[in-house]
Amino acid sequence: MSEDPFRRIVPTEPEITVDIPDGLDRAPYAPPPGQPVPNITYIRQSNGGCKYIGFGMMGCLFLVGVSVAVLLVTGSVSLNGLINSFQLGNILGSLANASVPAQASVQNSQTILVGIQPLGQLVSVSAQLAQAELRVGVTGGALNACGFSTNHVAQGTISAGVDLSRVTADDITFDAASNTYTIRLPYPELTSCSLDYIRQYERSFTSCNVDWDEARQIASVTALNNFRQQSLEGGILERAAGDAQLVLGNFVQMVSNANVVIAFDDPPAEPAIPPSCNPQAPPGWIQDAATGQWTKIG
């Protein structure tokens, strides 16, 4: 019988045969309908622990490298700083602090006091005074036969200021709410007096051997006392207070960037007179404080 060329060939499903190795015939199987499906967990045991640890370390290093690159790009860490301190602890510290805002706490110390005290005497005002035709006449001998007189011209300097060495910690307070320093200072006083120049001229005629230098010494003491009194009456201490407020206030504001209030103690009833402003009488002479008259006692 010849084969029909037009006969339709229907493919058949191939048969698949699976050989189940010994020991696997007890593998989990789907239970029949109606039975609960057991929750089966498969645990894979492997001897490749070191390999996975190595991959983990490489992953950590990769994360650190990416984080450092981000810090360099954003400017949180400089390249020089990273090279100079290339330690894992520093890198991790930079990573930890990169997103944390910087904070600072300031302990209120007596920095201002330390800066003020070494200044000692703050001389804020110096006045130069001059006096001409300061005539001194000295009587001597019977009927003033050996008397003489002479004129003088003198120039001197009177200085006033604040004694900053007397400032203590109790004199400086700080108000954090208003960011203001309040500094209490002793009231200004005369700091020094000096006679810079004196010249004797127009000596009178005398036939006696007289001491012209005694007349010059009396003129020097008188001129310095006059300069001191004129300065006090002219308000040199008040001017020193104003200048001290300006100078010291600017100094404290510059070093602290805070507001500054300068206050003074009440002025004394009588201003203090330093030794240089209280000249001594020439040897053998005394002066009457009431009249200003000089008398020779020796």
C-alpha positions as CSV (number, residue, x, y, z in Angstrom):
1,M,0.0,0.0,0.0
2,S,1.5,3.2,-1.1
3,E,1.8,6.2,1.3
4,D,-0.6,9.0,0.7
5,P,1.4,12.2,0.1
6,F,-1.4,14.4,1.3
7,R,-2.0,12.6,4.5
8,R,-1.9,15.0,7.4
9,I,0.7,14.3,9.9
10,V,-0.3,15.2,13.5
11,P,2.7,15.6,15.8
12,T,2.5,13.7,19.0
13,E,3.6,15.0,22.4
14,P,7.0,13.7,23.3
15,E,7.4,11.7,26.3
16,I,9.8,13.0,29.0
17,T,11.4,10.6,31.3
18,V,13.1,11.9,34.4
19,D,15.5,9.8,36.4
20,I,15.2,10.7,40.1
21,P,18.5,10.1,41.8
22,D,18.5,8.2,45.0
23,G,17.8,10.4,48.0
24,L,15.6,12.9,46.1
25,D,12.5,10.7,45.9
26,R,11.4,12.2,49.2
27,A,11.4,15.8,47.9
28,P,8.5,18.0,48.9
29,Y,5.4,17.5,46.8
30,A,2.1,19.3,46.5
31,P,-0.5,17.8,48.8
32,P,-3.8,16.8,47.5
33,P,-6.6,19.5,47.5
34,G,-8.0,20.3,50.9
35,Q,-4.8,19.7,52.8
36,P,-2.9,22.7,54.3
37,V,0.2,23.7,52.4
38,P,3.2,23.3,54.6
39,N,5.6,26.3,55.0
40,I,8.9,24.9,53.8
41,T,12.2,26.8,54.3
42,Y,15.3,25.8,52.4
43,I,18.7,26.4,54.0
44,R,21.7,26.4,51.8
45,Q,25.0,25.5,53.3
46,S,28.1,26.7,51.7
47,N,31.9,26.7,52.4
48,G,32.4,30.1,50.6
49,G,32.2,32.3,53.8
50,C,35.5,33.9,53.2
51,K,34.5,34.8,49.7
52,Y,31.4,36.6,50.9
53,I,33.3,38.4,53.6
54,G,35.7,39.7,50.9
55,F,32.8,40.9,48.8
56,G,31.4,42.6,51.9
57,M,34.6,44.5,52.6
58,M,34.9,45.5,49.0
59,G,31.3,46.9,49.3
60,C,32.2,48.9,52.4
61,L,35.3,50.3,50.8
62,F,33.2,51.2,47.8
63,L,30.7,53.0,49.9
64,V,33.5,54.9,51.8
65,G,35.1,55.9,48.5
66,V,31.8,57.2,47.2
67,S,31.1,59.1,50.4
68,V,34.6,60.7,50.3
69,A,34.1,61.7,46.7
70,V,30.8,63.4,47.6
71,L,32.5,65.2,50.5
72,L,35.2,66.5,48.2
73,V,32.7,67.6,45.6
74,T,30.5,69.4,48.1
75,G,33.5,71.0,49.8
76,S,32.9,69.5,53.2
77,V,36.4,68.0,53.1
78,S,39.4,69.5,51.4
79,L,41.8,67.4,49.4
80,N,44.8,68.6,51.3
81,G,43.2,67.9,54.6
82,L,42.3,64.4,53.4
83,I,45.8,63.7,52.2
84,N,47.4,65.0,55.4
85,S,45.1,63.0,57.6
86,F,44.4,59.9,55.5
87,Q,43.1,57.7,58.3
88,L,39.9,55.7,58.4
89,G,39.0,57.3,61.7
90,N,39.3,60.8,60.3
91,I,37.4,59.9,57.2
92,L,34.6,58.3,59.2
93,G,34.6,61.4,61.5
94,S,34.2,63.7,58.5
95,L,31.4,61.5,57.2
96,A,29.7,61.7,60.6
97,N,30.1,65.4,61.0
98,A,29.4,66.5,57.4
99,S,25.7,66.9,57.9
100,V,25.9,68.1,61.5
101,P,26.0,72.0,62.0
102,A,29.0,73.3,63.9
103,Q,28.3,74.4,67.5
104,A,30.5,76.3,69.9
105,S,30.1,77.2,73.5
106,V,31.9,80.2,75.0
107,Q,32.8,80.5,78.7
108,N,32.7,84.1,79.8
109,S,36.3,84.8,81.0
110,Q,38.1,87.9,82.1
111,T,39.8,88.4,78.7
112,I,38.9,92.1,78.7
113,L,40.4,92.5,82.2
114,V,43.6,90.8,81.2
115,G,43.8,93.2,78.2
116,I,43.1,96.3,80.2
117,Q,45.3,95.9,83.3
118,P,48.7,95.8,81.5
119,L,47.9,99.3,80.1
120,G,48.4,100.6,83.7
121,Q,47.9,104.4,83.6
122,L,45.7,105.3,80.6
123,V,46.9,108.9,80.0
124,S,44.2,110.3,77.8
125,V,44.9,114.1,78.1
126,S,48.1,116.1,78.2
127,A,47.9,119.9,78.5
128,Q,50.9,122.2,77.7
129,L,50.9,125.5,79.4
130,A,53.3,128.5,79.3
131,Q,53.7,131.5,81.5
132,A,55.8,134.6,80.9
133,E,56.9,137.5,83.1
134,L,57.0,135.4,86.2
135,R,58.9,137.9,88.3
136,V,60.6,136.9,91.6
137,G,61.9,139.6,93.9
138,V,64.1,138.7,96.9
139,T,64.8,141.2,99.7
140,G,68.1,141.2,101.6
141,G,70.4,143.2,103.7
142,A,69.7,146.4,105.6
143,L,67.2,148.7,103.8
144,N,67.1,146.0,101.2
145,A,70.5,146.9,100.0
146,C,71.1,143.4,98.7
147,G,67.7,142.8,97.3
148,F,67.2,141.7,93.7
149,S,64.6,140.6,91.2
150,T,64.4,138.8,87.9
151,N,61.8,137.6,85.4
152,H,61.2,134.1,84.1
153,V,59.4,132.4,81.3
154,A,58.3,128.8,81.9
155,Q,56.6,126.0,80.0
156,G,55.2,122.8,81.4
157,T,53.0,119.7,80.7
158,I,50.1,118.4,82.9
159,S,48.8,114.9,82.1
160,A,45.6,113.3,83.4
161,G,44.1,109.8,82.9
162,V,42.7,106.7,84.5
163,D,44.5,104.2,86.7
164,L,43.5,100.9,85.0
165,S,45.6,98.8,87.5
166,R,42.8,99.4,90.0
167,V,40.2,97.7,87.8
168,T,39.1,94.3,89.2
169,A,36.9,91.5,88.0
170,D,34.0,93.0,89.9
171,D,34.2,96.1,87.8
172,I,33.4,94.3,84.6
173,T,30.0,92.7,83.9
174,F,28.6,91.2,80.8
175,D,24.9,91.0,79.8
176,A,24.4,88.2,77.3
177,A,20.9,89.3,76.4
178,S,22.0,92.6,75.1
179,N,25.6,91.6,74.3
180,T,26.9,94.5,76.4
181,Y,30.0,94.9,78.6
182,T,29.7,97.4,81.5
183,I,33.0,98.6,82.8
184,R,33.3,100.8,85.9
185,L,36.5,102.8,86.1
186,P,38.1,104.9,88.9
187,Y,37.6,108.6,88.3
188,P,40.4,110.3,86.3
189,E,43.2,112.0,88.2
190,L,46.3,113.9,87.4
191,T,49.0,111.4,86.4
192,S,52.1,113.6,86.0
193,C,53.3,117.2,85.9
194,S,56.6,118.4,84.5
195,L,58.3,121.7,83.9
196,D,59.8,121.4,80.5
197,Y,61.5,124.7,80.2
198,I,62.3,127.8,82.3
199,R,64.5,130.7,81.4
200,Q,65.6,133.6,83.6
201,Y,65.9,137.1,82.1
202,E,65.9,140.8,83.0
203,R,68.0,140.6,86.1
204,S,68.0,143.7,88.3
205,F,71.1,145.5,89.4
206,T,72.6,144.5,92.7
207,S,76.0,145.1,94.3
208,C,75.8,142.0,96.5
209,N,76.7,138.5,95.8
210,V,73.2,137.0,95.4
211,D,72.0,133.5,94.6
212,W,70.1,133.9,91.3
213,D,69.4,130.1,91.2
214,E,67.2,130.5,94.4
215,A,65.0,132.9,92.4
216,R,64.9,130.4,89.6
217,Q,63.9,127.5,91.9
218,I,61.1,129.6,93.5
219,A,59.9,130.5,90.0
220,S,59.9,126.8,89.0
221,V,57.8,125.8,91.9
222,T,55.4,128.6,91.4
223,A,55.0,127.9,87.7
224,L,54.3,124.2,88.2
225,N,51.7,124.9,90.9
226,N,50.1,127.5,88.6
227,F,50.0,125.0,85.7
228,R,48.4,122.3,87.9
229,Q,45.7,124.6,89.3
230,Q,44.9,126.1,85.9
231,S,44.5,122.6,84.4
232,L,42.2,121.5,87.2
233,E,40.1,124.6,86.8
234,G,40.0,124.2,83.1
235,G,38.4,120.7,83.3
236,I,41.3,118.4,82.5
237,L,39.8,115.6,84.6
238,E,36.5,115.8,82.8
239,R,38.2,115.8,79.5
240,A,40.2,112.8,80.5
241,A,37.0,111.0,81.4
242,G,35.5,111.6,78.0
243,D,38.6,110.5,76.2
244,A,39.0,107.4,78.3
245,Q,35.4,106.4,77.4
246,L,36.2,106.8,73.7
247,V,39.6,105.0,73.8
248,L,38.7,102.2,76.1
249,G,35.3,101.7,74.6
250,N,36.8,101.2,71.1
251,F,39.4,98.9,72.5
252,V,36.9,96.6,74.2
253,Q,34.5,96.7,71.2
254,M,37.3,95.7,68.9
255,V,38.4,92.6,70.9
256,S,34.9,91.5,71.9
257,N,32.6,92.6,69.1
258,A,30.1,93.6,71.9
259,N,28.5,96.8,73.0
260,V,30.4,98.7,75.7
261,V,29.2,101.0,78.5
262,I,32.0,102.9,80.4
263,A,31.0,104.3,83.8
264,F,33.1,106.1,86.4
265,D,33.2,106.2,90.2
266,D,32.1,109.4,91.8
267,P,34.8,112.1,91.8
268,P,36.6,112.7,95.2
269,A,36.0,115.8,97.1
270,E,39.7,116.8,96.5
271,P,41.6,115.5,93.5
272,A,44.6,113.3,94.2
273,I,47.9,115.1,93.6
274,P,50.8,112.9,92.5
275,P,54.3,113.7,93.8
276,S,55.4,115.2,90.4
277,C,52.5,117.7,90.6
278,N,53.5,118.8,94.2
279,P,56.9,120.3,93.9
280,Q,59.0,120.8,96.9
281,A,60.2,124.3,98.1
282,P,63.8,125.1,97.6
283,P,66.0,124.3,100.6
284,G,65.7,126.9,103.3
285,W,62.5,128.4,102.0
286,I,58.9,128.0,103.0
287,Q,55.7,129.4,101.5
288,D,52.6,130.7,103.2
289,A,49.7,128.8,101.6
290,A,47.3,131.6,102.3
291,T,49.3,134.5,100.9
292,G,51.8,132.7,98.7
293,Q,54.6,134.7,100.3
294,W,58.0,133.0,100.5
295,T,60.2,133.3,103.6
296,K,63.8,132.2,104.0
297,I,64.3,130.3,107.2
298,G,67.9,129.1,106.9
